[in-house]
Amino acid sequence: MTSKTITVKLKKSTIAHNDKQKACVRGLGLRKTGSSKTLENTPAVRGMIKKVIHLLEISE
């Protein structure tokens, strides 16, 4: 069974990326490079992570 929370950290900037990817990062609650957030492990959150996984560092 998966854990109930996921910690995501923004490791790359969103400057050179499109608006949809920027919106996903903001939707995850991340602002600046290096910021991190602990989120519930839901299908909606995992879908947003999947869209911008190349910008994030993930730990459960």
Short mmCIF file of the C-alpha atoms (twelve columns), coordinates in Angstrom:
data_MODEL
# 
_entry.id   MODEL 
# 
loop_
_atom_site.group_PDB 
_atom_site.id 
_atom_site.type_symbol 
_atom_site.label_atom_id 
_atom_site.label_alt_id 
_atom_site.label_comp_id 
_atom_site.label_asym_id 
_atom_site.label_seq_id 
_atom_site.Cartn_x 
_atom_site.Cartn_y 
_atom_site.Cartn_z 
_atom_site.pdbx_PDB_model_num 
ATOM 1  C CA . MET A 1  0.000  0.000  0.000   1 
ATOM 2  C CA . THR A 2  1.242  3.499  -0.777  1 
ATOM 3  C CA . SER A 3  1.867  6.104  1.882   1 
ATOM 4  C CA . LYS A 4  -0.756 8.772  2.556   1 
ATOM 5  C CA . THR A 5  1.545  11.725 1.873   1 
ATOM 6  C CA . ILE A 6  4.091  12.698 -0.774  1 
ATOM 7  C CA . THR A 7  6.753  15.378 -0.348  1 
ATOM 8  C CA . VAL A 8  7.609  17.262 -3.530  1 
ATOM 9  C CA . LYS A 9  10.485 19.695 -3.971  1 
ATOM 10 C CA . LEU A 10 10.936 22.043 -6.930  1 
ATOM 11 C CA . LYS A 11 14.481 21.424 -8.166  1 
ATOM 12 C CA . LYS A 12 14.341 23.293 -11.512 1 
ATOM 13 C CA . SER A 13 12.904 26.656 -12.522 1 
ATOM 14 C CA . THR A 14 9.679  26.965 -14.510 1 
ATOM 15 C CA . ILE A 15 10.926 29.955 -16.530 1 
ATOM 16 C CA . ALA A 16 11.488 28.116 -19.831 1 
ATOM 17 C CA . HIS A 17 8.332  25.978 -19.564 1 
ATOM 18 C CA . ASN A 18 4.799  26.470 -20.830 1 
ATOM 19 C CA . ASP A 19 1.868  27.921 -18.918 1 
ATOM 20 C CA . LYS A 20 0.220  24.552 -18.232 1 
ATOM 21 C CA . GLN A 21 3.355  23.261 -16.520 1 
ATOM 22 C CA . LYS A 22 3.703  26.483 -14.520 1 
ATOM 23 C CA . ALA A 23 0.067  26.110 -13.439 1 
ATOM 24 C CA . CYS A 24 0.695  22.527 -12.293 1 
ATOM 25 C CA . VAL A 25 3.661  23.636 -10.190 1 
ATOM 26 C CA . ARG A 26 1.603  26.442 -8.621  1 
ATOM 27 C CA . GLY A 27 -1.272 24.012 -8.057  1 
ATOM 28 C CA . LEU A 28 1.073  21.772 -6.099  1 
ATOM 29 C CA . GLY A 29 1.812  24.770 -3.851  1 
ATOM 30 C CA . LEU A 30 5.381  25.341 -5.018  1 
ATOM 31 C CA . ARG A 31 6.704  28.833 -5.719  1 
ATOM 32 C CA . LYS A 32 10.468 29.215 -5.810  1 
ATOM 33 C CA . THR A 33 13.173 26.745 -6.773  1 
ATOM 34 C CA . GLY A 34 14.010 24.712 -3.676  1 
ATOM 35 C CA . SER A 35 10.584 25.073 -2.080  1 
ATOM 36 C CA . SER A 36 8.915  21.899 -0.859  1 
ATOM 37 C CA . LYS A 37 5.441  20.825 0.130   1 
ATOM 38 C CA . THR A 38 3.893  17.734 1.725   1 
ATOM 39 C CA . LEU A 39 0.705  16.693 -0.082  1 
ATOM 40 C CA . GLU A 40 -1.898 13.950 0.159   1 
ATOM 41 C CA . ASN A 41 -1.274 10.964 -2.124  1 
ATOM 42 C CA . THR A 42 -4.389 11.254 -4.309  1 
ATOM 43 C CA . PRO A 43 -4.879 10.522 -8.026  1 
ATOM 44 C CA . ALA A 44 -5.278 14.260 -8.730  1 
ATOM 45 C CA . VAL A 45 -1.983 15.144 -7.054  1 
ATOM 46 C CA . ARG A 46 -0.166 12.241 -8.730  1 
ATOM 47 C CA . GLY A 47 -1.475 13.410 -12.120 1 
ATOM 48 C CA . MET A 48 -0.126 16.918 -11.536 1 
ATOM 49 C CA . ILE A 49 3.228  15.483 -10.451 1 
ATOM 50 C CA . LYS A 50 3.361  13.331 -13.590 1 
ATOM 51 C CA . LYS A 51 2.996  16.425 -15.804 1 
ATOM 52 C CA . VAL A 52 6.037  18.165 -14.267 1 
ATOM 53 C CA . ILE A 53 8.076  15.255 -12.871 1 
ATOM 54 C CA . HIS A 54 11.181 16.502 -14.710 1 
ATOM 55 C CA . LEU A 55 11.118 19.630 -12.491 1 
ATOM 56 C CA . LEU A 56 10.530 17.881 -9.170  1 
ATOM 57 C CA . GLU A 57 12.235 15.729 -6.566  1 
ATOM 58 C CA . ILE A 58 9.781  13.343 -4.914  1 
ATOM 59 C CA . SER A 59 9.931  11.422 -1.644  1 
ATOM 60 C CA . GLU A 60 7.198  9.470  0.115   1 
# 
